[in-house]
Amino acid sequence: MPDLTFDAKAFLKTVTRAPGVYQMYDADKQLLYVGKAKQLKNRLSSYFRDSGLSPKTAALVARIADIEVTVTRSETEALLLEQNLIKQSRPPFNILLRDDKSYPYIHFTAHTYPKIGMRRVRHKRGPGRWFGPYPNSGAVRETLSMLYRIFRLRQCDDAVFSHRSRPCLQYQIKRCSAPCVGYITPEHYAQDIEDAALVLSGKSETVSDMMADRMEAASEQLDFEQAALYRDRIIQLRELQVQQDVDTGSGDVDVFAISSQQGAYCISMLQIRQGRLLGSRHFHPDNRLALSEEDTLTAAIAQYYFTAEDQDIPSELLINHSLSEQPLIEQAFHTQFGQTPRIAHNVRSQRARWVELATTNAEQQLQTRLARDNQMQVRFESLKEALSLDSVPERLECFDISHSHGEATVASCVVFDQNGPRKSDYRRFNIEGIEAGDDYGAMQQALERRYSRLQGDDAPMPDILVIDGGKGQLNMARKVLTDLGIVNVILLGVAKGTTRKPGLETLFLETVDNAITLPPHSPGLHLIQHIRDESHRFAITGHRQRRDKARRSSALQDIPGVGPKRRQALLRHFGSLQGVAQASMEALQKVPGINRHLAEDIIAALRPKD
């Protein structure tokens, strides 16, 4: 077997002193860590000194089998390359914000009368105009409500818009100008759209001034109704501006605050636009190298801005901790975005209160996280005692079945470890080839698919397999594990009591003859209830999605010539299966791929014969 020991001395002799990026790999060629350096030789030498390394850094160094170096022209270029590599590979020893959720944007559709609404996407894409991202959906809804009230912009989908013959309720309550029935011209509606876009861009004062000019012009032309409309909009915009100025001052600001305790970190970010607090985000980075608060905050800010597409850059960046690499961060902003926000640590007045608020949020979030983790540890310890196990279990998996009278059967598998739910490990199984309502057959298929795959991938098995369903399901699970030759997995069946109330469950350990009843206040029972309820929720959600998808498309699937692309085009054009069924011959032929012959077949299939 070849010697995989990394020869650090030989490697360091060849390393340049230029700036650049280094990537550390283990013996399996898996990327461990990505770093940047102003002088590569000096930085890499610090990892291989005889003493002074922290235990966590020493653990990283012990796993190094190879290092790749990329030379850059400047430290700024190295920082940007580092963040791109972290984004692509997500190495385990780097600071990772783990915020892969989609972000809400405000979207103006590409239409003669654009619809304005919320779109949740990972990156801005598609036609139309985009504003954001916003920190949460609540901030978007509040902003949209204000825009609907002031500018009366349409909210309905294109399919609804094109089939209206009279105004809807939104027109009646003065939240829409009814462009669907021609109550406003395209020119006036386009003007309202541009005014709304200016407000979203932070130029509400400019819009107020333009409204005042239009009001005066309308009055001179004796169009008092239009002048009154402009007057009302000016009043609403002034109220919005006064509220922002009195409550929070002004400015487009992002505020970052970090808090650490017991080796854990939390970073809270407040997003403030036009002086209005839109919302917050909270990150709990996995700091495997035990970096300082300063280095952790620096890495988090770099990752937040320099790895996102179409990032919204504020005019100011407030932080609760000084950064030694602040000049480098500022230069990277200028290089990547062509603008440099003012980065400040010691601030006064309203900005100091923003920083204090972000710090309080970070501390509170961290305390909540630590308390939850401690509570989860107590629950695992309690379950060990209740089941008389030799050691505390590390991984639990739970299965549940959901269907509607046998339709669209879905099995769920949820996974818990000592930190709580591991949602990245959750799985769903669409059950096929069984009799309707056969829960035992569904459970057998799900377990066989799950654990035969884990065996093939040599993936970790659970310490405890929780089966929601009692004696019959437990026996089925035992048979599957025996057939697959799986040992060292503890089986635990959960049977609801006669009243089906929480706290009255009976647990069956390994066999139906070994029944255990825990007191309602038992933390171990609470853990079982938690994972069971989570598996139930996950199964129901998957079942409903599968059922609704089948019901939306099943009628179209039976029509010869209507394949997946044409079904999607029809549903997108008319908004629903009902809309397709009600469409006229001429309307159907406007959908790409639908000719007259196919339109006749669709009408014949979807409309009941007299």
BELHUUR-V516517 format. One record per helix or strand of 2 or more residues. SS is the DSSP state (H for helix, E for strand). FROM is the first residue (numbers start at 0). TO is the last residue. Records with the same first field share a line. If there is no record, write none. Layout:
SS = FROM-TO + FROM-TO
This chain:
H = 7-13 + 39-47 + 54-61 + 74-88 + 136-150 + 157-160 + 168-171 + 178-180 + 185-199 + 203-219 + 223-247 + 292-305 + 325-336 + 348-386 + 422-424 + 438-456 + 470-483 + 522-556 + 563-573 + 576-581 + 584-588 + 595-605
E = 19-24 + 30-36 + 65-70 + 102-107 + 115-120 + 128-133 + 252-260 + 263-272 + 275-282 + 315-318 + 341-343 + 394-403 + 406-416 + 419-420 + 426-429 + 463-467 + 489-494 + 505-508 + 514-515
